Amino acid sequence: MSDNKPEGKKGPTPARKAQEAANRRPLVGDKTPEGRKLSKEQQAEARRKARFGMMRGEEKYLPVKDRGPQKRLARDLVDSRFTTGELILPTMFAFLLVTGVAGKSLIWLQFAALSLMWALFLIVAIDAILIARRTSKAVAAKFGSTNLERGIGWYAAMRSIQLRPMRIPKPQVKRGDKVA
């Protein structure tokens, strides 16, 4: 004979109130102080992981405006060379110092600093236009001119104006490297 008998009850049936209390969970999340702290820590860790991923240039962590192989190529082309746009911020800081320190007796120094700033702006604008054209041509050559993303030149030009250490995602190539 086989022992196919049910094992039977393992104790008294729980009261309805106890069973409902066991099934009750918050709809939004754990409202206890420990639960909130754990949730905060998990969110902070997720943000930290996403930030480091974005800095490394991992595709899934990048904002939509920076995703795709064409944008990666544009970033690499800009990052592989020195651009005059990188000089804007340090030059503006020096300009503010010169114009703030120089009084009325040094009006010629203020004029010279202002003239140099405008000349730098003009040079940066020309450099940005050249970078945009060069990048658009390189991306079109690699991916085909029919598949060219809109605004790829503008994207490259705006990246060229940023200081290299402040670029996000961080540059993946060194200056002077050949980008294919």
C-alpha positions as CSV (number, residue, x, y, z in Angstrom):
1,M,0.0,0.0,0.0
2,S,1.2,3.5,-0.7
3,D,1.2,6.4,1.7
4,N,-0.8,8.9,-0.4
5,K,-2.6,10.3,2.7
6,P,-2.6,14.1,3.0
7,E,-0.4,15.3,5.8
8,G,-3.2,17.1,7.4
9,K,-3.3,20.6,9.1
10,K,-0.2,21.9,10.6
11,G,-1.9,24.0,13.2
12,P,-5.1,25.9,13.8
13,T,-6.5,28.1,10.9
14,P,-5.2,31.6,11.4
15,A,-7.8,34.2,12.3
16,R,-9.0,36.4,9.4
17,K,-7.6,39.5,11.0
18,A,-4.1,37.9,11.4
19,Q,-4.2,36.7,7.8
20,E,-5.2,40.1,6.4
21,A,-2.5,41.8,8.4
22,A,0.1,39.3,7.0
23,N,-0.9,40.2,3.4
24,R,-1.0,43.9,4.0
25,R,1.8,45.8,2.2
26,P,2.2,49.5,1.5
27,L,1.2,50.5,-2.1
28,V,4.0,53.0,-2.6
29,G,6.9,51.5,-0.7
30,D,8.2,50.8,2.7
31,K,7.3,53.7,5.0
32,T,9.4,52.6,7.9
33,P,12.6,54.6,8.6
34,E,14.7,51.6,7.8
35,G,12.9,51.1,4.6
36,R,13.3,54.7,3.6
37,K,17.0,54.7,4.4
38,L,17.5,51.5,2.4
39,S,15.5,53.0,-0.6
40,K,17.6,56.2,-0.5
41,E,20.8,54.2,-0.4
42,Q,19.7,52.1,-3.4
43,Q,18.7,55.2,-5.4
44,A,22.0,56.9,-4.5
45,E,24.0,53.8,-5.6
46,A,22.0,53.6,-8.9
47,R,22.7,57.3,-9.6
48,R,26.4,56.8,-8.8
49,K,26.6,53.8,-11.1
50,A,24.8,55.8,-13.9
51,R,27.1,58.8,-13.5
52,F,30.3,56.7,-13.6
53,G,28.9,54.8,-16.6
54,M,28.1,58.1,-18.4
55,M,31.6,59.4,-17.6
56,R,33.1,56.3,-19.2
57,G,30.9,56.7,-22.2
58,E,28.9,53.5,-21.8
59,E,26.0,53.8,-24.3
60,K,23.2,52.7,-22.0
61,Y,24.0,55.5,-19.4
62,L,24.4,58.3,-21.9
63,P,21.7,60.9,-22.4
64,V,19.8,60.5,-25.7
65,K,21.7,63.5,-27.2
66,D,25.0,61.7,-26.8
67,R,24.0,58.2,-28.0
68,G,25.0,56.4,-31.2
69,P,28.0,55.6,-33.2
70,Q,27.9,58.8,-35.2
71,K,28.0,60.9,-32.0
72,R,30.9,58.7,-30.6
73,L,32.9,59.4,-33.8
74,A,32.2,63.1,-33.6
75,R,33.3,63.1,-29.9
76,D,36.5,61.2,-30.8
77,L,37.3,63.6,-33.7
78,V,37.0,66.6,-31.5
79,D,38.8,65.0,-28.5
80,S,41.8,64.0,-30.7
81,R,42.9,67.5,-31.3
82,F,43.4,70.8,-29.5
83,T,40.7,73.4,-30.2
84,T,40.8,77.2,-29.7
85,G,37.5,76.9,-27.9
86,E,39.3,75.5,-24.9
87,L,41.0,78.9,-24.4
88,I,37.7,80.8,-24.0
89,L,37.2,80.3,-20.2
90,P,40.7,80.9,-19.1
91,T,41.0,84.0,-21.3
92,M,37.7,85.4,-20.0
93,F,39.0,84.9,-16.4
94,A,42.2,86.8,-17.3
95,F,40.1,89.5,-19.0
96,L,38.0,90.0,-15.9
97,L,41.1,90.3,-13.8
98,V,42.7,92.8,-16.2
99,T,39.6,95.0,-16.5
100,G,38.9,94.9,-12.8
101,V,42.4,95.8,-11.7
102,A,43.2,98.3,-14.4
103,G,41.9,101.7,-13.4
104,K,41.3,104.7,-15.6
105,S,45.0,105.3,-16.0
106,L,45.4,101.9,-17.8
107,I,42.6,102.4,-20.3
108,W,44.9,101.2,-23.1
109,L,45.3,97.8,-21.2
110,Q,41.5,97.4,-21.0
111,F,41.2,98.2,-24.7
112,A,43.9,95.7,-25.6
113,A,42.3,93.0,-23.5
114,L,38.9,93.7,-25.1
115,S,40.4,93.6,-28.6
116,L,42.1,90.3,-27.8
117,M,38.8,88.8,-26.5
118,W,36.9,89.8,-29.6
119,A,39.7,88.4,-31.8
120,L,39.6,85.1,-29.8
121,F,35.8,84.9,-30.2
122,L,36.2,85.3,-34.0
123,I,39.0,82.7,-34.1
124,V,36.9,80.3,-32.0
125,A,33.8,80.8,-34.3
126,I,35.9,80.0,-37.4
127,D,37.5,77.0,-35.7
128,A,34.0,75.7,-34.7
129,I,32.7,76.1,-38.2
130,L,35.7,74.2,-39.6
131,I,35.4,71.4,-37.0
132,A,31.6,71.1,-37.8
133,R,32.3,70.7,-41.5
134,R,35.2,68.3,-41.0
135,T,33.2,66.2,-38.6
136,S,30.1,66.1,-40.9
137,K,32.3,65.0,-43.8
138,A,34.1,62.3,-41.7
139,V,30.8,60.9,-40.4
140,A,29.2,61.0,-43.9
141,A,32.2,59.1,-45.3
142,K,32.0,56.4,-42.6
143,F,28.2,56.0,-42.3
144,G,27.0,57.3,-45.6
145,S,25.6,60.7,-46.4
146,T,22.0,59.4,-46.5
147,N,22.3,58.2,-42.9
148,L,23.8,61.4,-41.5
149,E,22.3,62.5,-38.2
150,R,20.9,66.0,-38.1
151,G,23.0,68.4,-36.0
152,I,26.2,66.3,-35.9
153,G,28.3,69.3,-36.9
154,W,26.7,71.5,-34.3
155,Y,27.3,68.8,-31.7
156,A,31.0,68.6,-32.5
157,A,31.3,72.4,-32.6
158,M,29.7,72.8,-29.1
159,R,32.0,70.0,-27.7
160,S,35.0,71.8,-29.1
161,I,34.3,74.9,-27.1
162,Q,34.2,73.1,-23.8
163,L,37.3,72.7,-21.7
164,R,38.6,69.1,-22.2
165,P,38.4,68.1,-18.5
166,M,34.8,69.3,-18.3
167,R,33.5,67.3,-21.3
168,I,30.9,64.7,-20.5
169,P,31.3,61.9,-21.5
170,K,35.0,62.1,-20.8
171,P,37.3,62.0,-23.8
172,Q,38.0,58.4,-24.9
173,V,41.0,59.3,-27.1
174,K,44.2,61.2,-26.4
175,R,45.2,64.3,-28.2
176,G,47.1,63.4,-31.4
177,D,45.5,59.9,-31.7
178,K,44.3,59.0,-35.2
179,V,40.6,58.5,-35.3
180,A,39.3,56.1,-38.0
